[in-house]
Amino acid sequence: MSGSSPPPDNSLAVEQQREQAAREKEERDAAAAAQHKTELATLRGNARTAAGGDVRNYFTSQGLDPSGYGGSIDAQLNNILNSISPTEENPGAAFSGAGQTIWDTLQTGARAKAQKDINQYFAPNFETSKAPTTLDDPYWKGYAEEQYSDADAIIRNMLDRGVLTTSGYGAAKADLDKQRSGVNTRLDLVGNDLIGKEQGTLSGIANKARQTASNLQLGTDFDPGQYKTEADTEFTNFLNTLGDKIRAGAPGQLFTTAGLAAIGGAGQGAGNTAFNPAAASGVSTDDTTDDKNKTQSTNPNTIF
């Protein structure tokens, strides 16, 4: 009686079957992953397309033709698309509110540009550069010199008529010279007050331009040049009237001439022609008998 045969060795076949099954599973998984990747890519593309329509509809609802902003809209939508992970299962969520977001971004950019354009015309503190406190100097100095000349003409007239001697005239003129500082200070204060108000007006124009730029609505035209023109016109008018306003702000005789005749007379000293109040008043006298009854002449222009 013979012994039983050992069972056949099927391990190789079993291993081959296992490996085959593993390969098939890998192939199925890879195909499924590829299919899912394609599906996700399609979802992303569809989300991008849908967002494009939504954003354009949003712009239309705001009263703007989206075709005028097509390049900017597409660029921002593509940036959103590129930020979405390829494995994102819900890519449409990334485009939620894209219309408002893109609108706000473009409007912020338009406002920033408008502010930049404004700053080209109205740099910080431009009003103090355009209207410095020294701007009024030629105007009030000219007026002060006119006033000084008028006052000097009075005492020079006394000198010419012999009311004052040269030394008396010098004493009176010295008093006028002492008054210069006070007159200059008064006129400078008037001018500085006018300049301060003009600076405020110019600053107001610049602030109005900046306020308009900061509240600019997307699609609204903005011309910074109109504010520059307004400021230039205002400043030109200010310059054209500055001299008159300084004169109006400090009207009348700035130099005190009352008493200059007395000061000059006192300054003549002993031995000089005595001070004659009648002559200082413009009254001329003649001691000759024939002219005794001549009418006294009075200078209507003198204040003494």
C-alpha positions as CSV (number, residue, x, y, z in Angstrom):
1,M,0.0,0.0,0.0
2,S,1.6,3.2,-1.1
3,G,1.7,6.5,1.0
4,S,-0.4,9.7,0.2
5,S,1.0,12.4,-2.1
6,P,1.8,15.9,-0.6
7,P,-0.7,18.7,-1.6
8,P,0.4,20.7,-4.7
9,D,2.2,24.0,-3.9
10,N,-0.1,26.8,-5.1
11,S,1.7,29.6,-3.2
12,L,3.1,31.1,-6.4
13,A,-0.3,31.2,-8.1
14,V,-1.8,32.7,-5.0
15,E,0.9,35.4,-4.8
16,Q,0.4,36.2,-8.4
17,Q,-3.3,36.5,-7.9
18,R,-2.8,38.8,-4.9
19,E,-0.4,40.9,-6.9
20,Q,-2.8,41.1,-9.8
21,A,-5.6,42.1,-7.5
22,A,-3.4,44.8,-5.9
23,R,-2.5,46.1,-9.3
24,E,-6.1,46.2,-10.5
25,K,-7.1,48.0,-7.3
26,E,-4.3,50.6,-7.8
27,E,-5.5,51.1,-11.3
28,R,-9.1,51.5,-10.2
29,D,-8.0,53.9,-7.5
30,A,-5.8,55.9,-9.9
31,A,-8.6,56.1,-12.4
32,A,-11.0,57.1,-9.8
33,A,-8.6,59.8,-8.5
34,A,-8.0,61.0,-12.0
35,Q,-11.7,61.1,-12.6
36,H,-12.3,63.0,-9.4
37,K,-9.5,65.4,-10.2
38,T,-11.1,66.1,-13.5
39,E,-14.4,66.5,-11.8
40,L,-12.9,69.0,-9.3
41,A,-11.2,70.9,-12.1
42,T,-14.5,71.1,-13.9
43,L,-16.2,72.3,-10.8
44,R,-13.5,75.0,-10.4
45,G,-13.9,76.1,-14.0
46,N,-17.7,76.2,-13.7
47,A,-17.4,78.2,-10.5
48,R,-15.1,80.6,-12.2
49,T,-17.5,81.0,-15.1
50,A,-20.5,81.5,-12.9
51,A,-18.6,84.0,-10.8
52,G,-17.8,86.0,-13.9
53,G,-21.5,86.3,-14.7
54,D,-22.4,87.1,-11.1
55,V,-19.8,89.9,-10.8
56,R,-20.8,91.5,-14.1
57,N,-24.5,91.3,-13.0
58,Y,-23.4,93.0,-9.7
59,F,-21.7,95.9,-11.6
60,T,-24.8,96.2,-13.8
61,S,-27.0,96.4,-10.7
62,Q,-24.8,99.3,-9.5
63,G,-25.5,101.2,-12.7
64,L,-22.1,100.6,-14.3
65,D,-21.3,98.8,-17.6
66,P,-19.1,95.9,-16.6
67,S,-17.4,95.9,-20.0
68,G,-15.5,99.0,-18.9
69,Y,-13.9,97.0,-16.1
70,G,-13.6,93.6,-17.8
71,G,-9.9,93.4,-17.5
72,S,-9.8,94.2,-13.8
73,I,-12.7,91.8,-13.1
74,D,-11.1,88.9,-14.9
75,A,-7.7,89.5,-13.3
76,Q,-9.2,89.4,-9.8
77,L,-11.4,86.4,-10.5
78,N,-8.4,84.5,-11.8
79,N,-6.5,85.4,-8.7
80,I,-9.3,83.9,-6.7
81,L,-9.3,80.8,-8.9
82,N,-5.6,80.3,-8.6
83,S,-5.8,80.4,-4.8
84,I,-8.3,77.5,-4.7
85,S,-6.7,74.1,-3.9
86,P,-7.1,71.5,-6.6
87,T,-8.6,69.2,-3.9
88,E,-11.2,71.7,-2.8
89,E,-14.6,70.0,-2.9
90,N,-16.6,73.3,-3.0
91,P,-14.6,75.8,-5.1
92,G,-17.7,77.9,-5.6
93,A,-17.4,79.1,-2.0
94,A,-14.3,81.0,-2.8
95,F,-16.2,83.2,-5.2
96,S,-18.9,84.1,-2.7
97,G,-19.5,87.9,-2.6
98,A,-16.9,88.4,-5.4
99,G,-19.0,91.1,-6.9
100,Q,-19.0,93.3,-3.8
101,T,-15.3,92.5,-3.1
102,I,-14.1,93.4,-6.6
103,W,-16.3,96.5,-6.6
104,D,-14.8,97.6,-3.3
105,T,-11.3,96.9,-4.5
106,L,-11.7,98.9,-7.7
107,Q,-13.4,101.8,-5.8
108,T,-10.6,101.9,-3.2
109,G,-8.1,102.0,-6.0
110,A,-9.9,104.8,-7.8
111,R,-10.0,106.8,-4.6
112,A,-6.3,106.2,-3.9
113,K,-5.5,107.5,-7.5
114,A,-7.7,110.5,-7.0
115,Q,-5.9,111.3,-3.7
116,K,-2.6,110.9,-5.5
117,D,-3.7,113.3,-8.2
118,I,-4.8,115.8,-5.6
119,N,-1.5,115.7,-3.8
120,Q,0.2,116.7,-7.1
121,Y,-1.6,120.1,-6.8
122,F,-2.0,120.3,-3.0
123,A,1.0,119.0,-1.2
124,P,0.7,119.0,2.6
125,N,0.7,122.6,3.9
126,F,0.6,123.9,0.4
127,E,-1.4,126.9,1.6
128,T,1.5,128.2,3.7
129,S,3.9,127.8,0.8
130,K,1.5,129.6,-1.6
131,A,0.7,132.4,0.8
132,P,3.7,132.8,3.2
133,T,3.5,135.4,6.0
134,T,6.1,137.5,4.1
135,L,3.8,137.8,1.1
136,D,2.3,141.1,2.3
137,D,5.6,142.8,3.0
138,P,6.0,144.7,-0.2
139,Y,2.4,145.9,0.1
140,W,2.5,147.2,3.6
141,K,6.0,148.5,3.3
142,G,5.0,150.5,0.2
143,Y,2.0,151.9,2.1
144,A,4.2,152.8,5.1
145,E,6.6,154.6,2.9
146,E,3.7,156.6,1.3
147,Q,2.5,157.6,4.8
148,Y,6.0,158.5,5.9
149,S,6.5,160.6,2.8
150,D,3.2,162.5,3.4
151,A,4.2,163.2,7.0
152,D,7.7,164.3,5.9
153,A,6.2,166.6,3.3
154,I,4.4,168.5,6.0
155,I,7.6,169.3,8.0
156,R,9.5,169.8,4.8
157,N,6.9,172.4,3.8
158,M,7.6,174.1,7.1
159,L,11.3,174.1,6.3
160,D,10.7,175.6,2.9
161,R,8.6,178.3,4.3
162,G,11.1,179.2,7.0
163,V,8.9,178.0,9.8
164,L,11.6,175.5,10.7
165,T,15.3,175.7,10.3
166,T,17.4,172.7,9.2
167,S,18.0,171.6,12.7
168,G,14.3,172.0,13.6
169,Y,13.4,169.9,10.5
170,G,15.9,167.3,11.7
171,A,14.3,167.1,15.1
172,A,10.9,166.7,13.7
173,K,12.1,164.1,11.2
174,A,13.8,162.2,14.0
175,D,10.4,161.9,15.7
176,L,8.9,160.5,12.5
177,D,11.7,158.0,12.3
178,K,10.9,156.8,15.8
179,Q,7.4,156.1,14.7
180,R,8.4,153.8,11.9
181,S,8.7,150.7,14.1
182,G,5.2,151.0,15.5
183,V,3.7,151.8,12.0
184,N,5.4,148.8,10.5
185,T,4.2,146.5,13.3
186,R,0.7,147.7,12.9
187,L,0.7,147.2,9.1
188,D,2.4,143.8,9.4
189,L,-0.3,142.6,11.8
190,V,-3.0,143.7,9.4
191,G,-1.2,141.9,6.5
192,N,-0.7,138.7,8.6
193,D,-4.3,138.6,9.5
194,L,-5.3,138.8,5.9
195,I,-2.8,136.1,4.9
196,G,-4.0,133.9,7.7
197,K,-7.5,134.1,6.4
198,E,-6.4,133.4,2.8
199,Q,-4.4,130.4,4.0
200,G,-7.6,129.1,5.6
201,T,-9.5,129.7,2.3
202,L,-6.9,127.8,0.3
203,S,-6.8,125.0,2.8
204,G,-10.6,124.7,2.6
205,I,-10.4,124.3,-1.2
206,A,-7.7,121.6,-0.8
207,N,-9.7,119.8,1.9
208,K,-12.8,119.9,-0.3
209,A,-10.9,118.2,-3.1
210,R,-9.5,115.6,-0.7
211,Q,-12.9,114.9,0.8
212,T,-14.4,114.5,-2.7
213,A,-11.6,112.1,-3.6
214,S,-12.0,110.0,-0.4
215,N,-15.7,109.6,-1.1
216,L,-15.4,109.0,-4.8
217,Q,-17.8,106.5,-6.2
218,L,-16.6,104.0,-8.8
219,G,-17.4,105.2,-12.3
220,T,-17.6,108.8,-11.2
221,D,-15.4,111.3,-13.1
222,F,-12.9,113.2,-11.0
223,D,-10.9,116.2,-12.2
224,P,-8.4,117.5,-9.7
225,G,-7.6,120.3,-12.1
226,Q,-10.9,122.0,-11.3
227,Y,-9.8,122.5,-7.7
228,K,-6.4,123.8,-8.7
229,T,-8.1,126.3,-10.9
230,E,-10.4,127.3,-8.1
231,A,-7.4,127.8,-5.8
232,D,-5.4,129.7,-8.4
233,T,-8.3,132.0,-9.1
234,E,-8.9,132.6,-5.4
235,F,-5.2,133.4,-4.8
236,T,-5.0,135.7,-7.8
237,N,-8.0,137.7,-6.6
238,F,-6.4,137.9,-3.1
239,L,-3.2,139.3,-4.5
240,N,-5.0,141.8,-6.7
241,T,-6.8,143.2,-3.6
242,L,-4.2,142.7,-0.9
243,G,-2.8,146.2,-1.1
244,D,-6.3,147.8,-0.9
245,K,-7.2,145.5,2.0
246,I,-4.1,146.5,3.9
247,R,-4.9,150.2,3.4
248,A,-8.5,149.5,4.5
249,G,-7.3,147.6,7.5
250,A,-5.2,150.5,8.7
251,P,-6.9,153.6,7.4
252,G,-6.0,157.2,8.0
253,Q,-2.8,158.8,8.9
254,L,-0.4,156.2,10.4
255,F,2.2,158.7,11.5
256,T,1.3,161.2,14.2
257,T,2.1,164.6,12.7
258,A,0.3,166.7,15.4
259,G,3.0,168.3,17.5
260,L,5.8,167.9,15.0
261,A,6.0,171.7,14.5
262,A,6.5,172.1,18.2
263,I,9.1,169.4,18.3
264,G,10.9,171.0,15.4
265,G,10.7,174.4,17.0
266,A,12.1,173.2,20.3
267,G,14.8,171.4,18.4
268,Q,16.0,174.6,16.7
269,G,17.7,175.8,19.9
270,A,18.6,179.2,21.0
271,G,19.7,181.7,18.4
272,N,17.6,180.0,15.7
273,T,14.4,181.3,14.3
274,A,11.9,181.2,17.0
275,F,8.9,178.9,16.6
276,N,5.9,180.8,15.3
277,P,2.6,179.0,15.9
278,A,0.9,181.2,13.3
279,A,3.5,180.3,10.7
280,A,3.3,176.6,11.6
281,S,-0.4,176.9,10.9
282,G,0.4,178.1,7.5
283,V,-0.2,181.8,8.3
284,S,2.2,184.2,6.7
285,T,2.7,187.7,8.0
286,D,4.4,190.8,6.5
287,D,5.5,193.7,8.6
288,T,5.3,196.3,5.8
289,T,2.7,199.0,6.2
290,D,1.4,198.7,2.7
291,D,0.7,195.0,3.1
292,K,-0.7,195.3,6.6
293,N,-4.2,194.7,5.5
294,K,-3.5,191.8,3.2
295,T,-5.6,188.8,3.8
296,Q,-3.8,186.0,5.7
297,S,-3.2,183.0,3.6
298,T,-3.8,179.6,5.0
299,N,-2.6,176.3,3.6
300,P,-5.6,174.0,3.6
301,N,-3.5,170.9,3.3
302,T,-1.6,171.1,6.6
303,I,-3.0,169.6,9.7
304,F,-1.3,172.1,12.0
